[in-house]
Amino acid sequence: MTYSHSFPESLNKIFIDSSALETNFRILQQQVGQDIRVMAMVKADAYGHGMIQAAHSFSRAGCTRFAVTEIQEGIELRQTGIVGQIFVLLGFQYAEAQLFFDYDLTPVIFDYQSLDGLSQVAVNNNQKIAVHLKVDCGMGRLGFMPAELPTLMARLDDFPGITLAGIMSHFPLADAPNPLPTLEMYQRFQTACATSNQQDLVLCHIANSGAALYCPETCGDMVRLGISLYGYYPDGAIGKDRNRGEQLIPAMSFTTQVIQVKSVPPGTGISYGHTFVTDKETRIAVLPVGYADGFLRALSNKAQVLIKGQRARILGRVCMNLCMADITDIPGVESGDEVVILGSQGLETITADEIAEWMGTISYEVLCLFGNNNERHSIKSEEKNIERK
Ligand SMILES: *Cc1c(COP(=O)(O)O)cnc(C)c1O
């Protein structure tokens, strides 16, 4: 069976502003300095922004380094024409090691088995492969322990297919108000880097957004930026004030539509469990958004949305695909009206930081949930502005 019409769009739409992504890259590259490399973290489908589109936006702004978690994402980036270095952060299955060579991907290594496996494939290919070593300098997560490094460095000749191109680590507290733990960790990292006898050939990188923004002395040879490229600060709304540079621009917005408007009398229970009961005649707008769309149940009776440029509270439980907003004080709302869940409408703005507070989480999780559970559309704010004129 074939259908002649084009596939209908969802009522729920994520808009990704590619000019915001480009601008954020330029702002951040300038802020860390032109001599420090910037790697764009496009893991988790670019924090919900769409890996391919986001990588191409950063690329247009001059980015030549990208990081993903798994090898197949790296292949996808290559197949859509991304040039430059692509890091694979979380290892690989040995049977797939050849793919690093086929697609020119850079593995991050955190155990001897993968060093050995990769080296053998490289030798069979008559090639060498450049790798970055992951060291755990205080994150308590992935990586060799610093104490293992002297032995590892001494044993590198046992892996003739391997070239050591970088040493990396990761900060757990870089956006905290107190920089001291981060600076201490940075010292530990520098000591770890010094175990290499080829330091001028080895790229040392540890800084994430928090470190790049608030502890610039830890930027090393390269910074690996995620949340800041998407327009948010790792420490939430307070980051705006702490940042000394130009303000970053959030790239994601999320809109839906009113699907029903109605008035209910006092004493009406709203949604599952009747966790909200009206105390007066109340007008509600029913919205086709729920926890299946990343608008988590934790937002029940907490979140607000924008309708006609005004804030409307969510009443009662958020359902799987529906929720209700109080529009008693917003006249003229009709079925089909645009509702902004994340972003601006009129003079009001709801940020991912604000939603994160209602959800009890951080903007990172809000962006992943919204972006990766809804239909994404790419826009360019510059063009939109021209259209409005
Ligand atoms: C995700 C990630 C980053 C980026 O962190 P942000 O806080 O989003 O800037 C940097 N390094 C590693 C290893 C990561 O996994």
The ligand as a Tripos MOL2 file, in Angstrom:
@<TRIPOS>MOLECULE
LIG
   15    15     1     0     0
SMALL
NO_CHARGES

@<TRIPOS>ATOM
      1 C1         30.1260   14.4180   28.5180 C.3       1 LIG1
      2 C2         31.5430   14.5840   28.7570 C.ar      1 LIG1
      3 C3         32.1450   15.8560   28.7380 C.ar      1 LIG1
      4 C4         31.3500   17.1460   28.5980 C.3       1 LIG1
      5 O1         30.7840   17.5420   29.8300 O.3       1 LIG1
      6 P1         29.9300   18.8960   29.9020 P.3       1 LIG1
      7 O2         29.7260   19.1080   31.3610 O.co2     1 LIG1
      8 O3         28.6530   18.6260   29.1920 O.co2     1 LIG1
      9 O4         30.7140   19.9520   29.2380 O.co2     1 LIG1
     10 C5         33.5250   15.9130   28.8110 C.ar      1 LIG1
     11 N1         34.2710   14.7930   28.9530 N.ar      1 LIG1
     12 C6         33.7230   13.5630   29.0050 C.ar      1 LIG1
     13 C7         34.5980   12.3680   29.1560 C.3       1 LIG1
     14 C8         32.3460   13.4120   28.9210 C.ar      1 LIG1
     15 O5         31.8120   12.2030   28.9990 O.3       1 LIG1
@<TRIPOS>BOND
     1     1     2 1
     2     2     3 ar
     3     2    14 ar
     4     3     4 1
     5     3    10 ar
     6     4     5 1
     7     5     6 1
     8     6     7 2
     9     6     8 1
    10     6     9 1
    11    10    11 ar
    12    11    12 ar
    13    12    13 1
    14    12    14 ar
    15    14    15 1
@<TRIPOS>SUBSTRUCTURE
     1 LIG1         1 GROUP 0 **** ****
